[in-house]
Amino acid sequence: MVAFALHTKIQEAGNTSVYLTESKLEELIEIYASKSDRGVQMQITWLGMLLAYYMTPVPSDAEQQSFEKTQETIRRYLQRNWPKVKEVCKFQPQWMTSVDENQELLSSDPCASYAADWFNGREERVLRVAAEIDIPSNSWFWRELILSCVQHVVSLPDIEFKQSIPKILDLLDKRQDYRDPGLRVMFDRYAKCSQANENRQLKEYGLEHWGSPEGYEIAGSPWAKISSVALEMMLGWVAETNLRLFFALLKDRGYADDERLDFWLGYIKQAKFTKLVLGTKSAGIVMGRADLRKTFTRNGNAFAKLIGDADSNQDAFIMEINKNLIVDFSILGGCYIYKNNEHSFNPRATEQYSATYRGGLKEGRTNGGRYFVHTPGWTDSHRAPQILSEYGIRADKQRGSRGISSEAIDAKSYFGKSSSPSSLSIPVFTENNPIKDKILKAKKIAAKNAIEVRGDSAKLLILWPRSHGPIAAEFEALGFKFEFGVGWSIS
């Protein structure tokens, strides 16, 4: 009775419990272990301790230290005494068989062996054992299972990890309380890939929920919490998207310039900020197309309007590299380079002026700034690349490796100790199957009442010989049919 009441608060003892009283718990476990050593049958007492171990909810941050110590004390007792409990037991009910077949439940990493199965849609194993030993929905076990699942994914080789991204994002959708730490670990892991080319789904998911990474310096931005390598990677993805969009707009209007696109693609991954400044014609195209409006919204970087240019076809592309600002005009006007704070216009403003006077994007022409024009041969090493190198700007292929770390990621360290509600809705990764749901409920009823079951989800037979009574009524309510001499089954 004491084992089953481990969590019960005792008013006369200051409203505490045996579970929360370290000395009493250790004394109790010593008594139980001594009885097992003497050959006393302790299976029911051991079961009470097992249920107490798993019914503990996810603790608060303040409770975390005592939780870890107490849980480890109980776990060690369960693991150490299980062979003795089983040895003297003359009859093993279903829960004992389940524990015996799943002894990893008593290990220091109880969810590791279930994570891969559960993540890959084979959740029956863990749901079955949870039903058979009655793990409640608010148990710490489910949180640990999710974190083990994330750890499993980030530990996969690069190719398999990338293939798992859609499923892990699906998991984060189902468990939104895990979204921010889950996204952080995904970006950090992706940045460690030998080929960290843009993953559109991961990029779009980050933009949708965190906004543009260009705002990483804003207080509270979740982008500031990912690794510097991952942030540089994501900024490069967004910058490349904007650059390609800029030249796609030009191409739609008959101003294709693949040479210039290829040139800037060699630098764009270094950009910390980009902005499209669109004239009347391009702005009209964007506003008239839902897909383009969505792209600008996702990137968190709505375009600016270009004012004061005589040609309505004129556009400009702004990028910041190494704290230098580059302004490249689409047709005529050339490319201007400004050192940090050597320009008077605000690159993030929603309106920009195409002018050579102070405050205009072309003010470098009159204040001594550097610029070049896109005449034939402008990409030759002694022209544009040479001017950019004077500002410390060199193409990606000249910058060497990103310095990818081979150190493994500890996914669980990304999650707070209590980043979970008091009751979990356990997500599964297979399609909704009403029959399977009924079978799982029936298995739980059978496990609670020590009723034997045979078969699996494809063909389950419950060996309960009675056609009437409260237990039979539960099976019947789930759609099971009774056959005399056989038991209950469902089709």
N, C-alpha and C positions, 0 to 999 in steps of 0.2 A: 504493500500500500504506500509506503514511503517512497519507493522508487517511482511509482506512477504519479506521485504528488510532488515531485522535485521542484516544480515551478510554482506550486501553491503558496500564496502569501499568507503568512501566519500573523494575525493581528497581535497576539500576545507577545510576539517576538519582534515587535517594532515594524510589523508589516513587511518583513523580509521573508526569504525562502531558503530552503536548503541549498538550492542552486546558487544563490547569491552569497552564501556564507561559506567561505573557503574552508575554514577549519571543520565545520560540520560535514561538508561534502567529502573531504578527505577521510574523516573518521568513518563515514558511512561506507565508502568504497573499501576501506581496510576491512571492515566487518564482512562485506560481501565477498571480497577476495579470499578471506580466511575460510569462509564457509565452502567456497568452491574448492579450495585446496583440500578440505576434509571430505570431499566427495558428496556434499549436499546438492540436491537438485535445485538449481538457481535459474532455470530458463525463464520463468515468468518475471522474476526480479530483474534479470538481465534485459528482458524485453522492455520493462518499464524504464530502465536507464537508456536504452536505445531510442525509445520514443521521446524521452526528455531531451536527448541529444539533438534529435532532428526537429522537434517542435519549437526550438528556440528561434524567435524571429530575427530578422536582420537588426543588429544593434545600432544604437545611435553612436555618434563619435565619442561621446562621453563614456559610453559603456564598452567601447571596443576593447580596451586593454583587459578588463575583467572577463569579458566574453571569451577572448582568445585563450586566456589561461584556464578558465573553467571548462571550456569545450575540449581543450587538449587533455585535461585531467580525466574527463569522462571517456574520451576517445581511447586513451591508453588503457583504461580499465576494460572497455568493450573489446578491444583488439587482443589484449593479453589473456582475458578470461574466456573468450569464445571457445577455444578448443576444450577447456575443462567443462564448460556448460554443455556443449554438444556431446561430450564423451559419456556423461552420466544420464543423459536424457533418453528414456525408453521409447518415447514417441515424438516424432518431429512434425509439428504442424507446418502449414505452408510458409509462414513467415520465417521459420528456421531454415527451411530449404532455400528460400530466396536469399537469406543472408549468406548461407554456405556457398551459394553459387555466385555471389557478388561480394566477396570479402574486401574488394577495393573500397567499398563503402566505409570501411573502418580505417582506411589509410589516411595519411596526412594530406593527400590530394584526392579526395573521394570522387570527384567528377571527371577527372582526366580521361578515363576509359570510356565514358559515355558521350563526351563532347562531339567527337567525330560522327558517331552514329546519329545523334540527335540533330546535328547541323545538316546532315545529308539525308534527312527525311526518314531516318529509321529510329523514330522516337519511341517505338513500342517497348524497347528494352527498359529504358529508364522510367517510362510511365508505368510499366508493369511492376517493377520493383518498388516504385513509390507507392503504388496502390497496395501492394502486398505487405509493406511494413508501415503504411499509413503516414507518409510524409505530408504534412499540411501545406497548403498553398502559400503561407506566409513564412515558411522555413527559410533559413539562410541557405539551404541547399540549392534552391532554384537560382538565387543570385550567383552562387558559386558555379553552377552549371553554365550560365550565360557567360561568365568571365572565362571559364575554361574553354568554352566554345570560341571566344575571341582569341584566346591564347593559341588554340589549335590552328586557327586560320593564319595568324601572323607568323606562325612557326613553319608554315608550308614553304616549299621552294617558290621562287618568283612566279613561274608560270601558273602553278596551282593556286597561289595566293591571288593573283589577278583574276583567275576564273571564279574565285569565291566572292569577289567584291559585290556582285548583285545580291547574293544571299545575305551577306553581312549587313548591307544597307537595308534590306527587307527586315532583318532583325531589329535594326535601330528604329525603323518605322513602327514596329510592333511594340517596342519598349523604348519610348521616347525619353524616359528618365535616364537612359544610358547613352543618349545620342551624342552629347558633347564629348565625353571621354572616349566613346567609341570612335568618333570621327578623328579625334586627335591621334589615337593609336594607328588608325588606318592611313592617315597622311604620313605619319612618321615612318611606318613600315614601307609604304610605297616609295618614299624618298630613298630607301635603302636598296631598291631594286637596281640591278645592273643596267637595265633599260627603263628609265623613268619617264618615258614618253607620255604625252597627255592621255589620261583615262577620262573620257568624256563623262561617264556616269558619276565617277567620284567627284570630278570637278563641279558638275552641275548640282550635285547633292550638297556640296559645301557652299556653293553660291546661294542656293535656295534657303539654307538654314542659317548661314553665318554672314551672308552679304559678301561684298567684295573684299578680298584680302588686302586691297590697297588701303583699307582703313585699319590696318593692324596696329597702328600707333595710337588709335583712339582708346581711351580708358575702358577696360572691360571687354575689349574685342577678343573673341575666342581664338582668332588667328594668332594672337600674340603668344598663345600657350603651346603651339606646335614647335617642332625643332626648327632651327634657322635654315637647315638644308631643305626641309619640307616647305617652309614658307617661301623660300627662293624658288622652289619648284612650282608652287601654285601661282605665285606672281608671274612667273614665266608663262604658265599655261594661259592665264587671263590676258596677258600682254599679247601673246601670239594670236589668241582669238580676236582681239581688237584689231591687230595689224591685218590679219587675213580679211576681216570684215571690211576694213577700209579699202583694201585693194579690190575686193569683190564688188563693192559699190562703184568703184571707178570702172571696173570691167563691164558692169551692167549698163553703164552710160557710154561705152565705147572708148574708154581711156585705159586699156589694159597695159600694165607695165610690170611684166614678170621679172625683168632684170632688177628693178628696184625692190620688189617684194623679196626676191631671193637674197639681196644684199642685206636688208634689215632683219631677215630671219636669222642671219648670222650673229646678230647682236641682241635680239629681242628678249631672250631668256634672262638677260641681266636687268631688264626694266623693272623698276619698283612702282612705276605709275605710268599709265597711258590715258590718253583722252582723244576722242575723235571730235574735230571741230568741223561741222558740216555747213556747206552753203545751202542756198535755197533748194537746188535740184536734189541733192542727196538727202537733205532733211525730209523732203516730200516723199521720197522713196521709202525711207524708214518709217515714217508715220503712217504710210499707206499699207504696210505689210506687218501682219500680226507676228510672224516669226522673227522679224528683225526687232520689233519692239520688245518681244520677250527676251531676246539675247541681251539687249541693253539693260533691261530690268535685272536679269540674272547676274550680269557682271557688276551690278551696283554702280554703274558709271555712265549715266545718261549723257548723251552727246551734248556738246556746246554748239551754239549758233555762231557762224562766222558772219561778221557785220563789216560793211564798208569796202568790200571788194567789188570792182567793176564787173567781174565775171561771175555770174550766178552758179557756174559749174565748179568754182574753186572750193577746195576743201583743204584741211590741214590735219596732220597727225602729230600729237605731242607725246613724247616719252621722256622719262627721267632715268638716266643711267649714271651710276657713280656720283649722284647729286648734281649732275649736269643735266640741263634741259635741252632737248632736241626738238625743233619744230620743222617738219617737212611738209611743204605745200604740194598739192596734187598736180597742178598744171601751172607752169611759170612760177616765179617767186622764189624758187630754190629751197635750200635747207639751212636753218640757222641753229647755231650752237651757243648756249649761254652757260657760263660757270654758275655755281651756286649763288643765288641772290644777286646776280648781275643782270637781272631783267626786272622791269617794273610792273609787268602784268601778272595776274594771279592765274596759274595754269589750271586751277580747279574751278574757275568761274564758269557760269553757264552761258556767258556771251564773251566772245573774243573779237578783237578788231584787227582787220587786215591792213595794217598801217606801219609806216616806218618811223613815226614819231613815238614819243614816250607813251608806254601803255599798249603799244601795238605789237603783234607777233613778229613783225619785221624790224623792230627797233634796233636790232643789231647792225643794220646797214648804216645807221647814223651815229651809233654810240661806240663804234670800234669793235663790235663783236665779229666772230668768224662765221662765214657762210660759204656755201658752194652751190653751183647750179648743176642741173642734170644734163649737161651737154655730153655728146659721145665721149666715152673714155673716163667718165666721172668716177667709176668704180676701180680704176687702176690704182695700184698701191701708193703711188706718189700723190694722189689727189684726195678723195674723200677719206679713205682709210688712214692716210697720213694726218689729216686734220683731226680726225677723231682720236688718234693715238696721242696727240698733244694734250688732250683732256683726260688721258688715262683710260680711254675706251678702246678695247680691242675685241675682235670677233671671238665668239665662243671657242672655236677650234684652236685659238692661240692662248687660251686661258688655262688649258690643262684639265685634269680630272676634278670632279666635284668633291673628291675625298669621301667616298661612300664608306660608311662604317659597317664592319661585318659583325658588330656586337649584337647579340640577340635582344629582342624587345621583350620586356616583362610587362605584358598587357595589363595584368591585374593592378600594377602600380599606378595606372592612369585613372583608376576608378576610386572615388572616395569610399570610405569604409561603410557609409550608410546612405549611399545614393540610390535608395530603393524605397518604394512605398511599403506600407505594412502588409499589404496583400498583393501577391503577384498573379498576373494573368499569364500563364505559361504559353509562350508562342510555339507553334509547331510548324514544320516546313513541308508538310504534305497538303494536298488539296483537301478541302472539307469533305469528310466522309461520315454521314450520319450513322451507318452501320458500325463503323469503327468506334465512334463515340459511345454507342450503346454497349459494345463489347468491353470497352475499357471500364465503363461503369459497372457492368456485370462482374468483371474480374475483381473489382474493388469490393463489391458485396460479398463475393465468394471468399476473398482473402480475410475479410473481417469475421466471417462465420466459419472459418476453417473448412471450407468446402473445396473439394478437389476439382480441378479443371483439366481438360485435355485438349490438345490441338492448339491452333493459333488463331490469328484474326481471320484467316480464310475459312476456317471451319472449327468453331469452338463448341465444346460440349461441357456442360456444367453437371457434375454428378451429384445432383440433389434429388432424392427419390420421392419427394412429396409434391403433389400437385396443388395443394392448398396450404394456407398459412401465411404469416407475414413475409417470410423470406420468398416463398413462391410468388406472392403478389408483386414483390419488387421485380423479379425476373419477368413476370408477365407484363408489367407496366412498360418494360423496356422493349417489348416485342418478341420475347423468347417464347417458344412453344414447348410444351411438355409431352414427352413420349414415355409411356409406362415401361419400366424395365431398362430405360436408357438414361433419361435425364432431360435437361433443358438445352435447347439449341436455337439458333437464329439463322435465317438465310437472307 
